[in-house]
Amino acid sequence: MQLQECSLISLDLETNGLSPNNSEILEIGLIEFSKSQILNTFNTYIRPKVIQNLAFSINGITEDMLKKAPTLEEISKDLSSYLLNKPLIIQNAEFDLSFLLKENSIQDGFTNQTPVYCTVQFARKYFPELKSYSLANLRKEFQISDYQKHREGNAHEAIDDCYAAMKVFIECANKGELWKKDYLNIAYHQKNLVTISDYRKKLIST
């Protein structure tokens, strides 16, 4: 199947720390899209087992936002139905998948051969002249506007970052003339992390 025939998922997490061993997911956002349009969006806060404000300065999420939020288990079926059998677009995929792949409740949404397109890696390949591949810099380079932002200031928001990652991927797909290529054969990563199976193996080995 050509990439232009696919429904794709751009996904982003906000967490309360950097390690899945002692941190939790606070927000999940995803955008399902095709080459020409956004098809669906999904965005929710996640109530963690332990509520703490370690990441407030980064993502602006407060205790009050989390108290009435669903748990990851409670939204697992909806989330899995969005994810199943669709290529994933993620900015810094190693980070987000290190959290998601340890959550048993959503494993039905992942098949081992699902392609993962890391926008950091794609941007490095197709735009090697850039000085930084942070999402903030890629936004500036590609003049990506905000999308459905709710929190004040420069706080990271999952659905907004999904939108930015989607736009970065589209820029890369256009530059690399990827739309008419087989979607299973376009994934690129310097560490050869191109499918969910590759990320699972990496997590086991670390």
N, CA, C and O of each residue as an XYZ file, in Angstrom:
824
protein
N       0.837     -1.199      0.000
C       0.000      0.000      0.000
C       0.874      1.252      0.000
O       1.839      1.349      0.759
N       0.528      2.198     -0.850
C       1.274      3.449     -0.888
C       0.960      4.302      0.341
O      -0.135      4.238      0.900
N       1.945      5.097      0.742
C       1.755      5.964      1.903
C       0.539      6.870      1.730
O      -0.191      7.112      2.691
N       0.314      7.372      0.520
C      -0.795      8.293      0.290
C      -2.163      7.643      0.457
O      -3.176      8.341      0.504
N      -2.206      6.317      0.548
C      -3.463      5.602      0.762
C      -3.722      5.297      2.235
O      -4.772      4.755      2.580
N      -2.782      5.639      3.096
C      -2.849      5.257      4.511
C      -3.543      6.308      5.365
O      -3.528      7.503      5.072
N      -4.160      5.801      6.449
C      -4.488      6.652      7.585
C      -3.309      6.584      8.542
O      -2.849      5.495      8.886
N      -2.824      7.721      8.968
C      -1.633      7.813      9.808
C      -2.014      8.396     11.162
O      -2.994      9.132     11.278
N      -1.235      8.062     12.179
C      -1.476      8.574     13.523
C      -0.265      9.370     13.992
O       0.841      8.839     14.089
N      -0.486     10.647     14.281
C       0.529     11.453     14.957
C       0.204     11.438     16.442
O      -0.916     11.756     16.841
N       1.177     11.069     17.258
C       0.928     10.826     18.683
C       1.917     11.599     19.541
O       3.083     11.753     19.180
N       1.439     12.083     20.681
C       2.319     12.769     21.620
C       1.847     12.539     23.048
O       0.650     12.439     23.314
N       2.808     12.458     23.962
C       2.536     12.313     25.390
C       3.100     13.495     26.149
O       4.082     14.108     25.731
N       2.470     13.809     27.271
C       3.072     14.658     28.289
C       3.192     13.809     29.547
O       2.250     13.109     29.916
N       4.336     13.867     30.199
C       4.604     13.023     31.365
C       5.066     13.881     32.542
O       5.314     15.078     32.398
N       5.175     13.245     33.706
C       5.659     13.982     34.883
C       7.122     13.688     35.190
O       7.588     13.930     36.303
N       7.838     13.172     34.212
C       9.256     12.896     34.385
C       9.842     12.310     33.120
O       9.152     12.183     32.108
N      11.103     11.956     33.176
C      11.813     11.511     31.977
C      11.965     10.006     31.861
O      12.283      9.506     30.782
N      11.746      9.270     32.943
C      11.948      7.823     32.922
C      10.634      7.089     33.153
O       9.922      7.399     34.108
N      10.295      6.115     32.296
C       9.070      5.335     32.515
C       9.137      4.464     33.763
O       8.115      3.938     34.204
N      10.316      4.307     34.330
C      10.454      3.490     35.541
C       9.939      4.199     36.787
O       9.523      3.549     37.746
N       9.964      5.532     36.775
C       9.491      6.253     37.959
C       8.634      7.471     37.604
O       8.438      8.355     38.438
N       8.127      7.518     36.382
C       7.276      8.625     35.941
C       6.046      8.053     35.245
O       6.008      6.875     34.891
N       5.044      8.906     35.055
C       3.788      8.449     34.469
C       3.309      9.401     33.379
O       3.750     10.546     33.283
N       2.391      8.891     32.562
C       1.768      9.675     31.500
C       0.684     10.568     32.105
O      -0.146     10.101     32.885
N       0.695     11.853     31.744
C      -0.305     12.808     32.227
C      -1.298     13.228     31.146
O      -2.414     13.646     31.454
N      -0.898     13.119     29.896
C      -1.766     13.545     28.794
C      -1.390     12.775     27.539
O      -0.214     12.537     27.266
N      -2.407     12.392     26.785
C      -2.204     11.736     25.491
C      -2.979     12.508     24.434
O      -4.140     12.867     24.631
N      -2.322     12.757     23.315
C      -2.996     13.363     22.180
C      -2.661     12.593     20.921
O      -1.550     12.081     20.779
N      -3.602     12.508     20.015
C      -3.294     11.917     18.709
C      -4.166     12.561     17.647
O      -5.285     13.006     17.906
N      -3.623     12.594     16.466
C      -4.339     13.074     15.292
C      -4.246     11.998     14.222
O      -3.152     11.601     13.819
N      -5.393     11.532     13.770
C      -5.440     10.615     12.630
C      -5.596     11.465     11.371
O      -6.475     12.323     11.290
N      -4.734     11.213     10.397
C      -4.763     12.059      9.203
C      -4.361     11.272      7.966
O      -3.769     10.197      8.058
N      -4.686     11.818      6.828
C      -4.247     11.285      5.539
C      -3.380     12.344      4.871
O      -3.081     13.379      5.467
N      -2.987     12.085      3.658
C      -2.164     13.061      2.936
C      -2.873     14.409      2.820
O      -2.222     15.454      2.820
N      -4.185     14.391      2.722
C      -4.915     15.614      2.386
C      -5.715     16.238      3.520
O      -6.131     17.391      3.408
N      -5.947     15.488      4.637
C      -6.816     16.060      5.659
C      -6.667     15.373      7.011
O      -6.180     14.246      7.109
N      -7.104     16.087      8.056
C      -7.223     15.497      9.387
C      -8.526     14.714      9.441
O      -9.577     15.223      9.050
N      -8.459     13.477      9.924
C      -9.623     12.598      9.957
C     -10.276     12.539     11.337
O     -11.502     12.558     11.446
N      -9.463     12.467     12.387
C      -9.970     12.384     13.758
C      -8.931     12.953     14.713
O      -7.742     13.002     14.397
N      -9.390     13.380     15.877
C      -8.473     13.766     16.947
C      -8.919     13.119     18.250
O     -10.097     12.817     18.442
N      -7.957     12.913     19.138
C      -8.230     12.332     20.457
C      -7.258     12.982     21.430
O      -6.051     13.010     21.188
N      -7.787     13.502     22.529
C      -6.939     14.203     23.484
C      -7.544     14.092     24.874
O      -8.715     14.419     25.064
N      -6.769     13.638     25.842
C      -7.279     13.535     27.203
C      -6.143     13.628     28.210
O      -5.023     13.186     27.951
N      -6.454     14.210     29.360
C      -5.555     14.086     30.501
C      -5.673     12.664     31.037
O      -6.693     12.001     30.849
N      -4.629     12.209     31.699
C      -4.604     10.874     32.298
C      -4.326     11.028     33.794
O      -3.352     11.668     34.190
N      -5.184     10.440     34.609
C      -4.951     10.497     36.053
C      -3.891      9.470     36.445
O      -4.126      8.269     36.313
N      -2.739      9.914     36.920
C      -1.670      8.978     37.295
C      -1.954      8.344     38.656
O      -2.832      8.785     39.397
N      -1.195      7.308     38.959
C      -1.331      6.661     40.272
C      -0.914      7.621     41.375
O      -1.514      7.645     42.450
N       0.111      8.407     41.104
C       0.584      9.407     42.058
C       0.569     10.764     41.361
O       1.221     10.939     40.332
N      -0.168     11.722     41.912
C      -0.238     13.054     41.316
C       0.880     13.921     41.878
O       0.986     14.116     43.089
N       1.707     14.434     40.984
C       2.790     15.312     41.406
C       3.028     16.352     40.328
O       2.661     16.140     39.172
N       3.625     17.454     40.682
C       3.766     18.582     39.759
C       5.176     18.749     39.217
O       5.587     19.866     38.899
N       5.913     17.674     39.107
C       7.305     17.782     38.680
C       7.449     18.403     37.299
O       8.439     19.083     37.027
N       6.484     18.180     36.431
C       6.607     18.660     35.050
C       5.778     19.910     34.787
O       5.613     20.304     33.633
N       5.254     20.538     35.832
C       4.349     21.671     35.620
C       4.990     22.778     34.791
O       4.339     23.353     33.918
N       6.256     23.081     35.053
C       6.909     24.183     34.342
C       7.081     23.889     32.859
O       7.242     24.810     32.058
N       7.047     22.611     32.487
C       7.212     22.227     31.085
C       5.870     22.122     30.378
O       5.689     22.671     29.291
N       4.927     21.415     31.000
C       3.665     21.165     30.313
C       2.463     21.889     30.910
O       1.370     21.825     30.347
N       2.640     22.572     32.031
C       1.555     23.380     32.575
C       0.379     22.602     33.122
O      -0.676     23.185     33.368
N       0.528     21.297     33.323
C      -0.563     20.467     33.837
C      -0.591     20.555     35.362
O       0.431     20.368     36.022
N      -1.760     20.839     35.910
C      -1.906     20.997     37.354
C      -2.647     19.815     37.969
O      -3.238     19.000     37.261
N      -2.606     19.737     39.298
C      -3.326     18.680     40.009
C      -4.819     18.724     39.703
O      -5.444     17.678     39.525
N      -5.393     19.916     39.641
C      -6.828     20.042     39.385
C      -7.219     19.470     38.023
O      -8.317     18.934     37.867
N      -6.327     19.581     37.041
C      -6.606     19.031     35.718
C      -6.640     17.509     35.731
O      -7.282     16.893     34.881
N      -5.954     16.903     36.689
C      -5.797     15.450     36.707
C      -6.781     14.737     37.619
O      -7.042     13.548     37.432
N      -7.331     15.437     38.598
C      -8.135     14.766     39.626
C      -9.347     14.033     39.059
O      -9.684     12.945     39.525
N     -10.005     14.620     38.058
C     -11.198     13.997     37.476
C     -10.919     13.343     36.125
O     -11.844     12.920     35.431
N      -9.659     13.264     35.759
C      -9.285     12.652     34.475
C      -9.415     11.134     34.557
O      -9.319     10.572     35.648
N      -9.632     10.459     33.428
C      -9.672      8.994     33.436
C      -8.287      8.412     33.636
O      -7.280      9.072     33.378
N      -8.244      7.175     34.094
C      -6.973      6.455     34.143
C      -6.653      5.934     32.748
O      -7.518      5.917     31.873
N      -5.424      5.513     32.546
C      -5.036      4.953     31.252
C      -5.855      3.709     30.941
O      -6.242      3.493     29.792
N      -6.123      2.890     31.952
C      -6.916      1.679     31.759
C      -8.326      2.014     31.266
O      -8.894      1.290     30.448
N      -8.880      3.111     31.767
C     -10.253      3.473     31.407
C     -10.387      3.939     29.963
O     -11.473      3.846     29.390
N      -9.334      4.427     29.375
C      -9.415      4.874     27.975
C      -8.685      3.920     27.031
O      -8.522      4.217     25.848
N      -8.250      2.785     27.551
C      -7.391      1.884     26.773
C      -8.076      1.356     25.515
O      -7.437      1.258     24.468
N      -9.361      1.014     25.597
C     -10.049      0.473     24.422
C     -10.172      1.522     23.327
O      -9.922      1.241     22.154
N     -10.558      2.731     23.716
C     -10.670      3.806     22.720
C      -9.315      4.104     22.091
O      -9.206      4.262     20.875
N      -8.296      4.179     22.922
C      -6.959      4.486     22.422
C      -6.461      3.391     21.489
O      -5.916      3.679     20.424
N      -6.648      2.136     21.888
C      -6.183      1.013     21.067
C      -6.884      0.984     19.721
O      -6.267      0.649     18.710
N      -8.169      1.331     19.693
C      -8.909      1.309     18.425
C      -8.374      2.351     17.445
O      -8.387      2.125     16.235
N      -7.909      3.474     17.951
C      -7.292      4.482     17.089
C      -5.945      3.999     16.551
O      -5.626      4.199     15.379
N      -5.163      3.363     17.420
C      -3.783      3.027     17.077
C      -3.652      1.823     16.155
O      -2.704      1.746     15.373
N      -4.583      0.891     16.235
C      -4.411     -0.420     15.608
C      -4.160     -0.325     14.105
O      -4.931      0.280     13.360
N      -3.058     -0.941     13.688
C      -2.712     -1.109     12.269
C      -2.495      0.200     11.516
O      -2.660      0.257     10.298
N      -2.126      1.240     12.241
C      -1.832      2.503     11.563
C      -0.388      2.915     11.847
O       0.061      2.820     12.990
N       0.344      3.369     10.834
C       1.699      3.876     11.066
C       1.680      5.025     12.068
O       0.756      5.838     12.086
N       2.715      5.076     12.899
C       2.792      6.079     13.958
C       3.825      7.143     13.620
O       4.942      6.829     13.210
N       3.449      8.387     13.791
C       4.363      9.519     13.639
C       4.572     10.126     15.020
O       3.610     10.565     15.651
N       5.813     10.155     15.499
C       6.105     10.628     16.850
C       7.396     11.443     16.827
O       8.390     11.026     16.231
N       7.378     12.590     17.469
C       8.598     13.368     17.661
C       9.381     12.741     18.811
O       8.885     12.661     19.934
N      10.613     12.293     18.525
C      11.422     11.573     19.517
C      10.693     10.315     19.977
O      10.322     10.190     21.144
N      10.495      9.389     19.046
C       9.687      8.194     19.291
C      10.219      7.331     20.423
O       9.440      6.681     21.120
N      11.527      7.311     20.618
C      12.083      6.487     21.699
C      11.506      6.880     23.049
O      11.226      6.016     23.880
N      11.327      8.167     23.273
C      10.814      8.626     24.567
C       9.362      8.201     24.765
O       9.042      7.552     25.761
N       8.487      8.552     23.841
C       7.068      8.257     24.021
C       6.801      6.758     24.071
O       6.000      6.298     24.885
N       7.458      6.000     23.215
C       7.210      4.559     23.198
C       7.790      3.859     24.418
O       7.314      2.786     24.790
N       8.795      4.433     25.041
C       9.310      3.827     26.275
C       8.243      3.846     27.361
O       8.235      2.976     28.232
N       7.344      4.824     27.322
C       6.223      4.879     28.264
C       5.073      3.984     27.805
O       4.547      3.198     28.593
N       4.686      4.097     26.552
C       3.507      3.382     26.069
C       3.684      1.874     26.048
O       2.752      1.134     26.361
N       4.867      1.417     25.683
C       5.059     -0.024     25.526
C       5.190     -0.759     26.853
O       5.234     -1.989     26.868
N       5.252     -0.045     27.949
C       5.257     -0.723     29.249
C       3.860     -0.790     29.869
O       3.674     -1.373     30.938
N       2.885     -0.192     29.192
C       1.514     -0.176     29.704
C       0.730     -1.351     29.118
O       0.357     -1.332     27.944
N       0.487     -2.357     29.929
C      -0.180     -3.569     29.453
C      -1.578     -3.305     28.905
O      -2.031     -4.005     27.999
N      -2.262     -2.302     29.445
C      -3.661     -2.074     29.083
C      -3.846     -1.634     27.633
O      -4.951     -1.748     27.102
N      -2.800     -1.137     26.980
C      -2.964     -0.646     25.607
C      -2.163     -1.440     24.586
O      -1.998     -0.994     23.450
N      -1.668     -2.598     24.968
C      -0.846     -3.364     24.028
C      -1.632     -3.899     22.843
O      -1.047     -4.206     21.804
N      -2.970     -4.018     22.983
C      -3.778     -4.466     21.851
C      -3.734     -3.466     20.697
O      -4.063     -3.810     19.562
N      -3.332     -2.245     20.983
C      -3.263     -1.242     19.925
C      -2.001     -1.302     19.093
O      -1.890     -0.612     18.079
N      -1.049     -2.120     19.511
C       0.234     -2.188     18.816
C       0.466     -3.569     18.221
O       0.359     -4.575     18.922
N       0.779     -3.622     16.949
C       1.255     -4.859     16.345
C       2.746     -4.707     16.091
O       3.235     -3.603     15.850
N       3.459     -5.813     16.146
C       4.922     -5.752     16.058
C       5.419     -5.088     14.783
O       6.453     -4.420     14.792
N       4.695     -5.265     13.695
C       5.175     -4.747     12.410
C       4.669     -3.342     12.089
O       4.896     -2.841     10.988
N       3.991     -2.708     13.034
C       3.550     -1.331     12.811
C       4.754     -0.420     12.581
O       5.649     -0.376     13.424
N       4.801      0.306     11.465
C       5.923      1.224     11.233
C       5.868      2.416     12.184
O       4.794      2.896     12.544
N       7.038      2.875     12.578
C       7.159      4.066     13.417
C       8.022      5.078     12.672
O       9.172      4.796     12.336
N       7.465      6.247     12.421
C       8.185      7.305     11.732
C       8.536      8.391     12.750
O       7.684      9.193     13.134
N       9.785      8.408     13.176
C      10.244      9.405     14.144
C      10.563     10.701     13.400
O      11.428     10.715     12.523
N       9.882     11.772     13.739
C      10.064     13.016     12.991
C      11.435     13.648     13.217
O      11.919     14.394     12.365
N      12.060     13.362     14.344
C      13.441     13.830     14.542
C      14.341     13.199     13.486
O      15.130     13.885     12.836
N      14.213     11.886     13.323
C      15.047     11.159     12.371
C      14.723     11.535     10.926
O      15.628     11.712     10.111
N      13.445     11.657     10.613
C      13.057     12.028      9.251
C      13.569     13.423      8.906
O      14.079     13.644      7.807
N      13.436     14.361      9.839
C      13.900     15.729      9.572
C      15.414     15.764      9.379
O      15.915     16.505      8.534
N      16.140     14.970     10.155
C      17.596     14.900      9.984
C      17.963     14.359      8.604
O      18.926     14.811      7.985
N      17.192     13.398      8.136
C      17.494     12.796      6.835
C      17.165     13.745      5.682
O      17.965     13.909      4.761
N      16.002     14.361      5.736
C      15.533     15.134      4.589
C      15.866     16.625      4.673
O      15.777     17.341      3.676
N      16.248     17.086      5.863
C      16.656     18.487      6.026
C      17.948     18.544      6.843
O      17.961     19.090      7.947
N      19.042     17.980      6.302
C      20.297     17.871      7.060
C      20.948     19.215      7.365
O      21.867     19.283      8.181
N      20.491     20.272      6.728
C      21.103     21.589      6.925
C      20.625     22.279      8.202
O      21.211     23.282      8.609
N      19.589     21.773      8.830
C      19.052     22.437     10.021
C      20.008     22.309     11.200
O      20.712     21.308     11.333
N      20.028     23.325     12.052
C      20.935     23.339     13.200
C      20.356     22.614     14.407
O      21.104     22.162     15.273
N      19.040     22.498     14.475
C      18.388     21.837     15.606
C      17.155     21.095     15.113
O      16.471     21.545     14.193
N      16.879     19.948     15.738
C      15.716     19.153     15.362
C      14.725     19.042     16.509
O      13.901     18.128     16.550
N      14.817     19.984     17.442
C      13.791     20.068     18.479
C      12.478     20.464     17.816
O      12.472     21.086     16.754
N      11.373     20.101     18.445
C      10.084     20.438     17.848
C       9.891     21.951     17.790
O       9.288     22.468     16.850
N      10.397     22.649     18.784
C      10.285     24.112     18.780
C      10.986     24.714     17.566
O      10.457     25.624     16.929
N      12.172     24.208     17.249
C      12.899     24.742     16.100
C      12.249     24.328     14.788
O      12.194     25.120     13.847
N      11.754     23.087     14.716
C      11.082     22.636     13.498
C       9.813     23.448     13.244
O       9.466     23.726     12.096
N       9.134     23.822     14.308
C       7.968     24.704     14.160
C       8.370     26.012     13.469
O       7.686     26.485     12.561
N       9.492     26.584     13.917
C       9.950     27.847     13.335
C      10.357     27.661     11.880
O      10.001     28.465     11.018
N      11.107     26.595     11.614
C      11.607     26.362     10.257
C      10.465     26.196      9.259
O      10.527     26.698      8.137
N       9.413     25.478      9.687
C       8.309     25.178      8.773
C       7.086     26.066      9.008
O       6.029     25.858      8.414
N       7.252     27.067      9.893
C       6.185     28.037     10.171
C       4.875     27.335     10.536
O       3.832     27.570      9.926
N       4.957     26.480     11.534
C       3.803     25.700     11.982
C       3.064     26.470     13.072
O       3.658     26.863     14.076
N       1.795     26.678     12.872
C       0.989     27.438     13.829
C       0.552     26.555     15.000
O       0.665     25.330     14.943
N       0.053     27.190     16.058
C      -0.504     26.449     17.190
C      -1.796     25.757     16.770
O      -2.441     26.145     15.796
N      -2.160     24.712     17.534
C      -3.369     23.948     17.214
C      -4.089     23.563     18.505
O      -3.557     22.802     19.313
N      -5.279     24.083     18.693
C      -6.143     23.744     19.834
C      -5.421     23.867     21.179
O      -5.546     22.990     22.033
N      -4.680     24.936     21.363
C      -3.986     25.129     22.637
C      -4.957     25.639     23.698
O      -5.792     26.504     23.433
N      -4.829     25.082     24.914
C      -5.723     25.443     26.012
C      -4.973     26.040     27.196
O      -5.547     26.809     27.967
N      -3.704     25.698     27.347
C      -2.959     26.169     28.507
C      -2.154     27.410     28.138
O      -1.756     27.587     26.987
N      -1.924     28.250     29.113
C      -1.288     29.536     28.860
C       0.213     29.403     28.623
O       0.842     28.423     29.021
N       0.767     30.416     27.963
C       2.212     30.492     27.797
C       2.754     29.504     26.785
O       2.084     29.147     25.816
N       3.984     29.068     27.029
C       4.673     28.171     26.099
C       4.638     26.713     26.540
O       5.469     25.911     26.114
N       3.667     26.369     27.402
C       3.573     24.996     27.903
C       3.351     24.011     26.757
O       2.624     24.296     25.805
N       3.990     22.851     26.869
C       3.770     21.779     25.906
C       2.362     21.223     26.077
O       1.916     20.993     27.201
N       1.666     21.009     24.971
C       0.359     20.368     24.996
C       0.362     19.243     23.975
O       0.874     19.400     22.867
N      -0.218     18.100     24.359
C      -0.099     16.902     23.532
C      -0.699     17.089     22.145
O      -0.052     16.765     21.149
N      -1.929     17.608     22.059
C      -2.576     17.701     20.751
C      -1.877     18.722     19.861
O      -1.809     18.542     18.645
N      -1.365     19.780     20.452
C      -0.633     20.796     19.695
C       0.678     20.225     19.161
O       1.058     20.491     18.021
N       1.361     19.446     19.981
C       2.606     18.815     19.526
C       2.332     17.743     18.478
O       3.148     17.534     17.580
N       1.179     17.056     18.585
C       0.782     16.105     17.535
C       0.660     16.810     16.191
O       1.132     16.324     15.163
N       0.020     17.954     16.230
C      -0.186     18.726     15.004
C       1.149     19.145     14.401
O       1.353     19.050     13.190
N       2.050     19.605     15.254
C       3.367     20.018     14.765
C       4.126     18.838     14.170
O       4.739     18.965     13.110
N       4.090     17.680     14.852
C       4.774     16.490     14.335
C       4.170     16.051     13.007
O       4.895     15.656     12.095
N       2.851     16.120     12.895
C       2.179     15.799     11.633
C       2.686     16.701     10.509
O       2.996     16.223      9.418
N       2.768     17.995     10.774
C       3.221     18.943      9.761
C       4.680     18.700      9.374
O       5.041     18.810      8.202
N       5.515     18.370     10.355
C       6.917     18.053     10.068
C       6.995     16.818      9.180
O       7.754     16.789      8.211
N       6.208     15.800      9.512
C       6.213     14.581      8.701
C       5.784     14.874      7.265
O       6.394     14.373      6.321
N       4.749     15.674      7.098
C       4.279     16.010      5.755
C       5.371     16.738      4.970
O       5.561     16.477      3.782
N       6.086     17.645      5.628
C       7.208     18.330      4.970
C       8.254     17.319      4.509
O       8.775     17.415      3.397
N       8.557     16.349      5.372
C       9.560     15.332      5.033
C       9.069     14.425      3.911
O       9.830     14.081      3.006
N       7.792     14.037      3.972
C       7.229     13.171      2.932
C       7.221     13.874      1.584
O       7.468     13.251      0.551
N       6.939     15.157      1.593
C       6.978     15.924      0.340
C       8.405     16.035     -0.187
O       8.650     15.822     -1.375
N       9.344     16.367      0.695
C      10.746     16.535      0.290
C      11.324     15.216     -0.222
O      12.062     15.198     -1.207
N      10.989     14.121      0.445
C      11.533     12.823      0.062
C      10.730     12.089     -0.990
O      11.075     10.973     -1.377
N       9.649     12.719     -1.458
C       8.750     12.109     -2.455
C       8.318     10.717     -1.997
O       8.466      9.730     -2.718
N       7.784     10.668     -0.782
C       7.449      9.392     -0.142
C       6.015      8.940     -0.373
O       5.714      7.767     -0.154
N       5.132      9.806     -0.798
C       3.711      9.482     -0.801
C       3.351      8.304     -1.695
O       2.408      7.574     -1.391
N       4.070      8.101     -2.778
C       3.749      6.994     -3.685
C       4.564      5.740     -3.389
O       4.493      4.758     -4.129
N       5.338      5.777     -2.304
C       6.135      4.613     -1.921
C       5.362      3.731     -0.943
O       4.418      4.178     -0.292
N       5.784      2.467     -0.854
C       5.173      1.523      0.081
C       5.398      2.018      1.506
O       6.532      2.273      1.911
N       4.320      2.152      2.256
C       4.443      2.719      3.610
C       5.289      1.852      4.530
O       5.806      2.344      5.533
N       5.439      0.569      4.207
C       6.251     -0.326      5.033
C       7.745     -0.147      4.788
O       8.566     -0.639      5.562
N       8.095      0.547      3.726
C       9.506      0.634      3.339
C      10.115      2.026      3.477
O      11.231      2.252      3.010
N       9.415      2.952      4.100
C       9.957      4.314      4.162
C      10.510      4.688      5.531
O      11.159      5.726      5.662
N      10.269      3.866      6.557
C      10.732      4.215      7.907
C      12.251      4.343      7.924
O      12.963      3.596      7.254
N      12.726      5.308      8.706
C      14.164      5.559      8.806
C      14.512      5.911     10.240
O      13.819      6.697     10.886
N      15.601      5.316     10.733
C      16.120      5.660     12.059
C      17.591      5.281     12.097
O      17.971      4.206     11.633
N      18.418      6.160     12.647
C      19.858      5.897     12.708
C      20.181      4.658     13.537
O      21.224      4.035     13.341
N      19.295      4.300     14.459
C      19.492      3.097     15.279
C      18.693      1.910     14.748
O      18.562      0.895     15.432
N      18.160      2.032     13.536
C      17.354      0.981     12.911
C      16.109      0.631     13.719
O      15.689     -0.526     13.747
N      15.528      1.617     14.368
C      14.261      1.436     15.077
C      13.142      1.867     14.133
O      12.799      3.047     14.059
N      12.578      0.900     13.413
C      11.614      1.256     12.369
C      10.235      0.629     12.565
O       9.287      1.017     11.882
N      10.101     -0.331     13.484
C       8.802     -0.932     13.782
C       8.610     -1.011     15.294
O       9.559     -0.845     16.060
N       7.381     -1.266     15.709
C       7.097     -1.461     17.135
C       7.944     -2.589     17.700
O       8.405     -2.508     18.838
N       8.153     -3.631     16.922
C       8.986     -4.751     17.371
C      10.394     -4.287     17.725
O      10.956     -4.731     18.727
N      10.961     -3.411     16.928
C      12.309     -2.898     17.203
C      12.349     -2.139     18.525
O      13.299     -2.275     19.295
N      11.327     -1.348     18.781
C      11.286     -0.582     20.038
C      11.077     -1.504     21.233
O      11.639     -1.273     22.304
N      10.277     -2.538     21.056
C      10.082     -3.497     22.150
C      11.399     -4.192     22.495
O      11.737     -4.348     23.668
N      12.126     -4.602     21.479
C      13.412     -5.272     21.713
C      14.390     -4.339     22.417
O      15.139     -4.767     23.295
N      14.383     -3.075     22.034
C      15.287     -2.114     22.673
C      14.944     -1.944     24.151
O      15.836     -1.867     24.996
N      13.652     -1.885     24.459
C      13.241     -1.729     25.856
C      13.661     -2.924     26.698
O      14.076     -2.770     27.846
N      13.552     -4.108     26.123
C      13.941     -5.321     26.846
C      15.436     -5.330     27.125
O      15.877     -5.812     28.168
N      16.214     -4.795     26.186
C      17.674     -4.850     26.310
C      18.244     -3.762     27.215
O      19.425     -3.806     27.562
N      17.414     -2.774     27.605
C      17.917     -1.669     28.438
C      17.469     -1.809     29.878
O      17.801     -0.968     30.713
